[in-house]
């Protein structure tokens, strides 16, 4: 489903059932999957899976609304914001750990899935430090359950909704629930944190404390950010975050400024990049590599970026000659496959050699003013467009300099 179809479908649904008027009167409205499907015959699951604030349909953004599942096939639309912000910068000291010995089935420097990241955190004793106690894996996967909570004045009586836990670890006194992500997103739906928290509190009662975390593998840094339910939507306590990185004796000295200009390394037929978050580009590359066939529409549901930006970010991979689109599938080129199988830092070194071989990027890297004639190679003529492209170039320079400093 295209982004235009998605937004237009919700416009038609709101118009058909006069939803805005009902919400203004009652504070919320419940809508069934059958009602959604009756409007345009589209799969309701594709219209209601909204994991990030940026994915809200246009009409919900304009009206300050959100949608949450309350029963199997039943959704509540209300005027609230059920998304929790996640800071990108780590406020606590990053703990350096020795690389686990005698483990060869998982490469600690090239992890591509949430489960592998959590398994590496287990074998390295990272979880013990993050939790402050020893624990064992006892919960993983999907189940259905019932729970109650309020967001402001709106009550949610949830029953039979699918609840997923990426990893649940039980100690003598606590159960630790983890929502895991590869890469960074700046917000997360409470469905992924609050639903498991309240479900297991109801199951366990006062026998053990339920503690929840957002876990990001952000580049090569393992982040565990505690989540606390405060009676509203809850919050992440970044002051109590635990962050880890593995010692890597094989790290090479790498100088960005030694990269020479070679414009042939990029595809100048692809628009010059306008995508500031390079960690998102790396995660997108990993996501494509882990799927035999993933469409652009499927890809966009996995990132907290607005719909129009999915093309900007995907085009970067095409510009780098690392990805192509074939028969509706996004697939890596042979060079993309080679790079995605390198360790994170080695991959970033190889990508940096492509990025900063491009003349404009190389000029920005070396604090020079790019020749505006080069922008004409990309058919860029307006100063405002040049400014936006240079904003991306400066963001990338900062990202790579911070990474290799």
C-alpha positions, -999 to +999 in steps of 0.1 A: +000+000+000+015+034-010+017+062+015-010+081-005-033+051-003-027+047+034-036+083+042-065+084+018-079+052+032-080+067+067-096+099+053-124+078+038-128+058+070-131+089+091-156+104+067-177+073+063-182+068+100-181+105+111-153+096+136-141+131+144-176+142+155-180+111+177-146+116+193-154+152+201-186+141+218-173+109+236-136+114+238-129+083+218-145+059+193-141+021+188-139+007+153-138-029+141-116-045+116-147-053+095-157-016+095-122-007+083-122-034+056-157-024+044-145+010+033-117+000+008-113-037+011-078-033+024-063-055+051-070-038+085-037-051+099-018-030+074-038+001+083-036-003+120+000-013+126+014+020+137+046+014+158+059+050+157+045+085+160+057+093+124+035+065+110+002+080+121-021+088+092-024+124+083-059+129+097-049+115+131-018+138+132-040+168+124-066+159+150-040+148+177-054+113+177-040+078+180-051+042+176-046+012+199-059-024+197-082-033+226-095-066+214-088-090+185-103-070+156-113-040+177-094-006+179-099+025+200-092+059+184-087+087+210-072+121+215-038+112+231-002+104+224+007+067+233+043+071+222+074+073+244+104+093+233+139+077+233+170+099+234+197+091+210+226+104+231+237+081+259+239+100+292+257+074+312+292+060+310+296+032+284+309+000+300+336-018+281+334-056+284+358-083+273+348-102+242+332-135+251+356-164+246+349-198+229+317-184+213+318-188+176+282-191+166+275-154+172+299-126+160+297-099+187+308-073+162+283-082+135+249-089+150+218-086+127+188-098+148+173-089+181+174-125+194+211-128+186+218-095+203+200-107+234+218-140+233+252-122+231+241-100+260+234-132+280+267-151+274+287-119+280+271-113+315+258-080+302+223-088+314+236-095+349+251-060+351+221-044+335+196-061+358+218-060+389+212-097+395+215-131+378+185-143+358+174-170+333+155-167+301+119-179+307+097-158+284+100-152+247+074-148+219+037-140+215+007-146+236-027-131+243-040-116+275-062-090+293-052-058+311-066-024+320-051+011+320-059+048+314-044+074+292-057+106+306-095+103+309-097+074+284-100+039+298-086+010+279-100-025+287-077-047+266-086-084+262-073-110+237-048-086+221-015-101+210+013-093+234+049-100+224+081-101+246+115-103+229+131-116+261+118-122+296+144-131+323+135-144+357+156-140+388+148-149+425+130-116+430+121-101+396+111-107+360+129-085+335+110-079+302+129-066+272+116-049+240+146-052+216+155-032+185+183-033+160+193+003+154+178+035+169+143+049+167+134+081+185+101+069+199+082+037+207+045+027+210+035+019+246+019-013+232+054-027+231+062-018+267+030-012+287+010-042+275+037-068+285+043-049+318+007-049+329+000-084+316+028-100+336+020-079+367-015-093+365-001-129+361+025-127+388+008-104+413+030-095+442+052-126+440+079-109+420+086-074+407+081-068+369+108-046+354+109-035+318+135-022+294+140-009+259+171-025+244+188-010+214+218-024+196+229+010+183+259+005+160+281-016+182+267-003+215+243-023+236+218-001+254+194-011+282+170+018+292+146+011+321+109+017+315+086+027+344+048+027+344+036+058+362-001+054+358-002+073+325+019+060+296+051+056+316+086+069+308+122+058+301+147+066+327+179+075+308+197+084+340+196+047+349+205+034+314+233+008+311+253+009+279+280-016+269+306-021+241+330-050+236+367-045+236+380-050+201+418-055+198+415-057+160+403-021+155+425-004+129+436+032+130+414+048+103+417+083+089+388+099+071+409+127+057+431+102+037+402+093+015+408+104-021+381+117-045+367+091-069+332+099-081+328+066-099+322+049-065+287+064-063+258+064-088+253+100-099+221+090-116+206+087-081+196+119-063+223+133-040+215+122-004+190+140+018+189+116+048+207+129+079+207+098+101+234+074+089+227+049+117+192+045+101+209+038+067+230+011+083+201-005+100+180-004+068+208-022+050+208-050+077+170-052+075+171-057+038+198-084+041+178-103+066+147-106+043+146-127+011+121-102-003+111-070+014+091-043-003+096-006+002+062-005+019+072-032+043+105-015+050+089+018+060+069+003+088+101-006+106+116+029+111+105+061+129+107+083+098+079+099+079+067+081+048+082+105+023+117+099+038+117+062+031+127+070-005+154+094+007+170+067+029+166+039+005+181+060-023+213+064-002+218+027-005+213+029-043+236+059-045+263+039-027+257+010-052+248-013-023+211-020-031+187-023-060+150-027-064+140-058-085+105-071-091+091-052-061+119-065-038+147-046-022+179-066-024+215-059-018+241-059-046+271-083-043+291-054-028+263-047-003+262-084+007+300-083+012+299-052+034+269-063+055+289-094+065+318-074+078+320-063+115+302-031+122+333-008+123+349-024+093+317-020+074+316+017+083+352+021+072+344+006+038+312+027+035+331+059+045+356+052+017+327+053-008+308+083+008+338+106+011+353+097-023+323+117-038+335+153-045+309+172-025+311+149+005+349+151+003+349+189+003+326+190+033+347+165+051+378+187+046+360+219+055+360+233+020+331+249+000+319+224-026+320+236-062+284+244-071+291+230-106+292+195-091+256+199-078+246+204-115+257+168-121+228+159-098+205+184-115+205+205-083+201+242-090+183+260-062+201+273-031+175+259-007+180+224-021+218+227-019+214+238+017+194+207+026+219+184+008+248+201+027+229+196+059+230+159+053+267+160+043+276+178+076+255+153+096+274+124+080+308+140+087+298+143+124+286+107+125+317+093+110+341+115+130+324+106+162+325+069+153+362+068+145+374+093+171 
